[in-house]
Amino acid sequence: MEVRIEQSWKTALADEFGKPYFGSLVRFLHQEKAEGKRIFPPGSQIFRAFDLTPLDKVKVVILGQDPYHGAGQAHGLSFSVPDGVPAPPSLKNIFKEIEADLGIRMSGYPNLERWASQGVLLLNAVLTVRSGEAASHSKIGWEQFTDAVIRCISDRCDGVVFMFWGNFARGKNVLVDHSRHCVLEAAHPSPLARGAFFGCRHFSKANAYLDSKGKKAIDWQL
């Protein structure tokens, strides 16, 4: 099956693309489109996170659950929205934590591609969603695929920081070799978590770990 994705990922995940579940997933998406369902993000952006952050460039993984389901929001990067779109509440809280943690001023600029270009894989566990219906494409196969992505990074890379926020993401820590990587866990940045995310200091902790491994720190300022 031909999948348009950055070459290093295409090679590393070739076995996944050939498995029956992935074929079923693709058929499901085609059926949704045939029925006139609107799917986010656009097809060309489903694997955008991978295209911007090749496997050998991954330094940090920030795991989201599924894409934003409002028109014009999802563009293939977890927690990010395109230029000109207001920052969603969870992203605003991420920016507040960065400001408190690093003592810097964030512009509120909501497009996180600059992080991706530095090696931050902004991965959602589910890569598509039906318009207006949160989690509508969960349990169709994406979780199996993205679990394989996390295992792939754990097996093939060294010294990666995994940020798992909220109970769903924290459940993925079993996929990571903790002896080779840094796993940071916290509450979800959503306002529904009542501020429990604040004070996690994941951004300074990530940079300290990267520095200890001789890697260039992430410039989180936007």
N, C-alpha and C positions, 0 to 999 in steps of 0.2 A: 504494500500500500504506500503510495507516494504522499509524504507529509512535508509541507513547506516549513522548515525550521532550520535554525542556524546549524552549520555542518557538524560542529563538535558534538552537539546534542543529538543530531540525527544519527551519528555513528554510535554514540554511547547508548542510545535508547532504541536501537534498531530492533531488538528482540521484542520490546513492548509494542511497537507499531505493527508487528506481525501476529500478535496474539488475538484470539477470537474476541475478547472483551473490547479491544480497541476498534475492531471492525464493527461490532455492534454499536459502539458509541458513535462512530461516524454515520452509520445508517440512521440512528436516532436523530442526529442533528439534521441530516438531509430530509427526514420525514417532517420534522418540525418546520423547516423552511417550506416544504411542499404544501403544508397546511396553512401557510401564511403567518406563522408565528414569527415575531420579531425577536431576534437573539442578540445579546450583547456579550462581549464586544464584537465589532465587525469581524468577519472571517479572517481578514488579513492581519488582525491584531491579536488573535487568540494566543499565539505563541510569542508575543512581543517581548515578554520578560526574557525568554531564552535568546531571542535575536539580539538583545542589547547586552546580555551578560553571558558570553560563552563559558562553557564548563571550566576551562582552565583559568578563567578570570574571577571565579566566584570566591569572594572573601566573606560575605555575610548573606544569610538567607532570612528574609522576613516573611513569615507564612500568614497569609490571610485565608478566609474561608471560601467565599465565592465572590464573583464580580458585583459591582454596583448594578442595580437593576433599573436605574432611571436613564432616560434618554440622554446621550451625550456624555455620560460619566465614565463608563468602563473603557479602558484602552489597553488592557492586557497586563497591567502592573498592579499588584496588590496595594491597596490603600490610596493609590494615585488617581488623579483625574486630569484630563487634558487642560491645556492653557485656556484661560477664560472661564473655566467652570469653578463655582465656589467650592472651597474645601469642605468636605463632609465632616460631621462632628468628630469621628474617630481620628481623622487626620489632624484636625485642629488640636486635639489632645496630645497627639504625637509631637506636634510642634511645641506645645507648652512644655512637655517633658524635656525636649531637647534644649530649650531655652534655660530651664532650671538646672539641667544636668551639666551643660557645657558653658553656661554663662554667655550665650550668644543671642543675637536678635534674629528671628526668622521673619522673612518677608510675608509669609502666608502663601507663597507661590506653590500651587498644589500639584504641579507636574513633577514627579519624582524620577524622571529619566536621568537627571544628573547623578543621582545615587546609583542607578543601574549601570551607568557608564564607568563607575568606579569599582564595580564588582559586587554590588548589592542585588542579589536575585530577589525580585519582588514577586513571590510565587503565591498564587491562590491554589488551595487544595482542589477547587472546582474551577474550570477555566471558562465556562460559559453559563449564561442564565437567560431565562425568558423574561422579556420586558415586563416590569411591574410585579414580578413574582420571585421573591427572594428564595434561594435554595431550590429553585424549580429544576435544576439540572444536577442536583446531588443524587447519588446512587445510580448514575447511568454509566459509570466506569471511570470518571475523572479521578476519583480518589485513589483507585488502584494505580493509575498512571503517575500521579504526583507522589504517591508513596514510593514508587520506583525511582522517581527523580531524586527524592531525599536520600534513598539508599545509595544511589549512584554517586551523589556528591560525597556521602560519608565514606564510600569505598575507594573512590578515585582521587579525592582531594585530601589535603592535610591542613589543619589549622584554620578551619572555617568556623565562623560564629553563627549559630542558629538562634534566632529570636522567636520564641513560641509564646504567643499572647492569648490568654483565654483557655478554657478547658479543652476545647476542640483541638487547638494547636498543640497544647501541652501533651496531649495523648500521642503525638507523633515523636516524642523524644526517644521512644524505644527503637526507632529506625536509625538512630545516630550512634556511632561508636564514640562514646564519651571520652575514651582515652586518647583520641586523635583530634577531637574538636571541642569547642566551647559551646555549651547549651545554656541559654539564658531564658528563664521562664518568668512570666508576670501575668497579672490580670489583663483582660482585653482593654484597649484604649477607648472603647465605646463609653459614652456617658451612662449607659445602663449599668456599668460596673461601679458607679458612684465614686469615681476618683481613685479606685484601688490601683490603677496603673501608675499613678504618679509616685515618683520616688524610686522607681525601679533602676534608674541610672544605666540603662542598657547601652546607651550610646557611648558614654565614657568607658564603660566596661569592655565594650567591643573594641574600641580603639586601643585600650591598654593591652588587650589580648593580642590583637594584630601586631602591635609594636613588639611584644614579647617574642613573636614568631618571625621578626624581621620583615614584616609586611608594612606597606604604607597605610597609614590610618585613613579612614573615610572622612572627607570634609562634608559634614552633615548640613552645613549652612546653605539655605536656599534664599 
